[in-house]
Amino acid sequence: MKTKMMILTVVVSMFAGISLAQSAQPSEPAGVREPPPQAYADCVGKKTGDIVQHTTREGKVAATCVDSSKGLVARPNQPRGNEPNTQTGQAMP
């Protein structure tokens, strides 16, 4: 009887550990990343809908300040990889 109780305790402990590990996972959908600190800094003193110049690794891009759970954040106006061609003004393929 004592052996069965020890096995049961070990099994319950294992499942509790798995449950705790799963609850520690972020609740954001896969592929969603936290904006960089600069995106928040770009909207300091601004209001929702204001257009700002947001600095990225690729250079400056136009962005709009939008509400987030952590405050206003600059969201680029065009998706990454869809920047217009400076010669034609059309999106690059």
Rosetta constraint file for C-alpha pairs under 8 A:
AtomPair CA 1 CA 5 HARMONIC 6.34 0.50
AtomPair CA 2 CA 6 HARMONIC 6.31 0.50
AtomPair CA 3 CA 7 HARMONIC 6.25 0.50
AtomPair CA 4 CA 8 HARMONIC 6.11 0.50
AtomPair CA 5 CA 9 HARMONIC 6.13 0.50
AtomPair CA 6 CA 10 HARMONIC 6.25 0.50
AtomPair CA 7 CA 11 HARMONIC 6.20 0.50
AtomPair CA 8 CA 12 HARMONIC 6.09 0.50
AtomPair CA 9 CA 13 HARMONIC 6.04 0.50
AtomPair CA 10 CA 14 HARMONIC 6.17 0.50
AtomPair CA 11 CA 15 HARMONIC 6.37 0.50
AtomPair CA 12 CA 16 HARMONIC 6.10 0.50
AtomPair CA 13 CA 17 HARMONIC 6.14 0.50
AtomPair CA 14 CA 18 HARMONIC 6.34 0.50
AtomPair CA 15 CA 19 HARMONIC 6.11 0.50
AtomPair CA 16 CA 20 HARMONIC 6.15 0.50
AtomPair CA 17 CA 21 HARMONIC 6.13 0.50
AtomPair CA 18 CA 22 HARMONIC 6.16 0.50
AtomPair CA 19 CA 23 HARMONIC 6.22 0.50
AtomPair CA 20 CA 24 HARMONIC 6.33 0.50
AtomPair CA 21 CA 25 HARMONIC 6.91 0.50
AtomPair CA 28 CA 32 HARMONIC 6.41 0.50
AtomPair CA 35 CA 39 HARMONIC 6.23 0.50
AtomPair CA 35 CA 40 HARMONIC 7.74 0.50
AtomPair CA 35 CA 73 HARMONIC 7.67 0.50
AtomPair CA 36 CA 40 HARMONIC 7.34 0.50
AtomPair CA 37 CA 41 HARMONIC 6.34 0.50
AtomPair CA 38 CA 42 HARMONIC 5.99 0.50
AtomPair CA 38 CA 54 HARMONIC 7.69 0.50
AtomPair CA 38 CA 55 HARMONIC 7.46 0.50
AtomPair CA 39 CA 43 HARMONIC 7.02 0.50
AtomPair CA 39 CA 54 HARMONIC 6.66 0.50
AtomPair CA 39 CA 73 HARMONIC 5.31 0.50
AtomPair CA 39 CA 74 HARMONIC 4.79 0.50
AtomPair CA 39 CA 75 HARMONIC 7.36 0.50
AtomPair CA 40 CA 44 HARMONIC 6.78 0.50
AtomPair CA 40 CA 71 HARMONIC 7.40 0.50
AtomPair CA 40 CA 72 HARMONIC 6.15 0.50
AtomPair CA 40 CA 73 HARMONIC 4.47 0.50
AtomPair CA 40 CA 74 HARMONIC 6.32 0.50
AtomPair CA 41 CA 73 HARMONIC 7.71 0.50
AtomPair CA 42 CA 52 HARMONIC 6.84 0.50
AtomPair CA 42 CA 53 HARMONIC 7.48 0.50
AtomPair CA 42 CA 54 HARMONIC 6.36 0.50
AtomPair CA 42 CA 73 HARMONIC 7.32 0.50
AtomPair CA 42 CA 74 HARMONIC 6.37 0.50
AtomPair CA 43 CA 47 HARMONIC 7.42 0.50
AtomPair CA 43 CA 52 HARMONIC 7.31 0.50
AtomPair CA 43 CA 65 HARMONIC 5.95 0.50
AtomPair CA 43 CA 72 HARMONIC 5.95 0.50
AtomPair CA 43 CA 73 HARMONIC 5.88 0.50
AtomPair CA 43 CA 74 HARMONIC 6.16 0.50
AtomPair CA 44 CA 72 HARMONIC 7.50 0.50
AtomPair CA 46 CA 50 HARMONIC 6.35 0.50
AtomPair CA 46 CA 65 HARMONIC 7.41 0.50
AtomPair CA 47 CA 65 HARMONIC 6.82 0.50
AtomPair CA 47 CA 72 HARMONIC 7.52 0.50
AtomPair CA 48 CA 64 HARMONIC 7.76 0.50
AtomPair CA 48 CA 65 HARMONIC 5.24 0.50
AtomPair CA 48 CA 66 HARMONIC 5.19 0.50
AtomPair CA 48 CA 67 HARMONIC 6.45 0.50
AtomPair CA 48 CA 72 HARMONIC 6.99 0.50
AtomPair CA 49 CA 64 HARMONIC 5.69 0.50
AtomPair CA 49 CA 65 HARMONIC 5.31 0.50
AtomPair CA 49 CA 66 HARMONIC 6.25 0.50
AtomPair CA 50 CA 64 HARMONIC 5.67 0.50
AtomPair CA 50 CA 65 HARMONIC 5.45 0.50
AtomPair CA 51 CA 62 HARMONIC 6.78 0.50
AtomPair CA 51 CA 63 HARMONIC 5.64 0.50
AtomPair CA 51 CA 64 HARMONIC 4.53 0.50
AtomPair CA 51 CA 65 HARMONIC 6.41 0.50
AtomPair CA 52 CA 62 HARMONIC 5.92 0.50
AtomPair CA 52 CA 63 HARMONIC 5.32 0.50
AtomPair CA 52 CA 64 HARMONIC 6.12 0.50
AtomPair CA 52 CA 65 HARMONIC 7.23 0.50
AtomPair CA 52 CA 74 HARMONIC 7.27 0.50
AtomPair CA 53 CA 60 HARMONIC 6.02 0.50
AtomPair CA 53 CA 61 HARMONIC 5.58 0.50
AtomPair CA 53 CA 62 HARMONIC 4.81 0.50
AtomPair CA 53 CA 63 HARMONIC 5.98 0.50
AtomPair CA 54 CA 60 HARMONIC 5.44 0.50
AtomPair CA 54 CA 61 HARMONIC 5.32 0.50
AtomPair CA 54 CA 62 HARMONIC 6.14 0.50
AtomPair CA 54 CA 63 HARMONIC 5.97 0.50
AtomPair CA 54 CA 74 HARMONIC 6.75 0.50
AtomPair CA 54 CA 76 HARMONIC 7.31 0.50
AtomPair CA 55 CA 59 HARMONIC 5.64 0.50
AtomPair CA 55 CA 60 HARMONIC 4.37 0.50
AtomPair CA 55 CA 61 HARMONIC 6.45 0.50
AtomPair CA 56 CA 60 HARMONIC 5.94 0.50
AtomPair CA 56 CA 61 HARMONIC 7.33 0.50
AtomPair CA 61 CA 76 HARMONIC 6.57 0.50
AtomPair CA 61 CA 77 HARMONIC 7.82 0.50
AtomPair CA 62 CA 76 HARMONIC 5.97 0.50
AtomPair CA 62 CA 77 HARMONIC 5.95 0.50
AtomPair CA 63 CA 74 HARMONIC 5.48 0.50
AtomPair CA 63 CA 75 HARMONIC 5.08 0.50
AtomPair CA 63 CA 76 HARMONIC 3.99 0.50
AtomPair CA 63 CA 77 HARMONIC 4.91 0.50
AtomPair CA 64 CA 73 HARMONIC 7.98 0.50
AtomPair CA 64 CA 74 HARMONIC 5.34 0.50
AtomPair CA 64 CA 75 HARMONIC 5.32 0.50
AtomPair CA 64 CA 76 HARMONIC 6.41 0.50
AtomPair CA 64 CA 77 HARMONIC 6.40 0.50
AtomPair CA 65 CA 72 HARMONIC 5.86 0.50
AtomPair CA 65 CA 73 HARMONIC 5.26 0.50
AtomPair CA 65 CA 74 HARMONIC 4.45 0.50
AtomPair CA 65 CA 75 HARMONIC 6.22 0.50
AtomPair CA 66 CA 72 HARMONIC 5.39 0.50
AtomPair CA 66 CA 73 HARMONIC 5.50 0.50
AtomPair CA 66 CA 74 HARMONIC 6.37 0.50
AtomPair CA 66 CA 75 HARMONIC 6.75 0.50
AtomPair CA 67 CA 71 HARMONIC 5.79 0.50
AtomPair CA 67 CA 72 HARMONIC 4.68 0.50
AtomPair CA 67 CA 73 HARMONIC 6.46 0.50
AtomPair CA 68 CA 72 HARMONIC 5.86 0.50
AtomPair CA 68 CA 73 HARMONIC 6.63 0.50
AtomPair CA 78 CA 82 HARMONIC 6.33 0.50
AtomPair CA 78 CA 83 HARMONIC 6.54 0.50
AtomPair CA 79 CA 83 HARMONIC 7.43 0.50
AtomPair CA 81 CA 92 HARMONIC 7.57 0.50
AtomPair CA 82 CA 91 HARMONIC 5.48 0.50
AtomPair CA 82 CA 92 HARMONIC 5.88 0.50
AtomPair CA 82 CA 93 HARMONIC 7.30 0.50
AtomPair CA 83 CA 91 HARMONIC 5.58 0.50
AtomPair CA 83 CA 92 HARMONIC 6.36 0.50
AtomPair CA 84 CA 88 HARMONIC 7.69 0.50
AtomPair CA 84 CA 89 HARMONIC 5.22 0.50
AtomPair CA 84 CA 90 HARMONIC 4.87 0.50
AtomPair CA 84 CA 91 HARMONIC 4.04 0.50
AtomPair CA 84 CA 92 HARMONIC 5.88 0.50
AtomPair CA 85 CA 89 HARMONIC 5.03 0.50
AtomPair CA 85 CA 90 HARMONIC 5.42 0.50
AtomPair CA 85 CA 91 HARMONIC 5.83 0.50
AtomPair CA 85 CA 92 HARMONIC 5.85 0.50
AtomPair CA 86 CA 90 HARMONIC 7.86 0.50
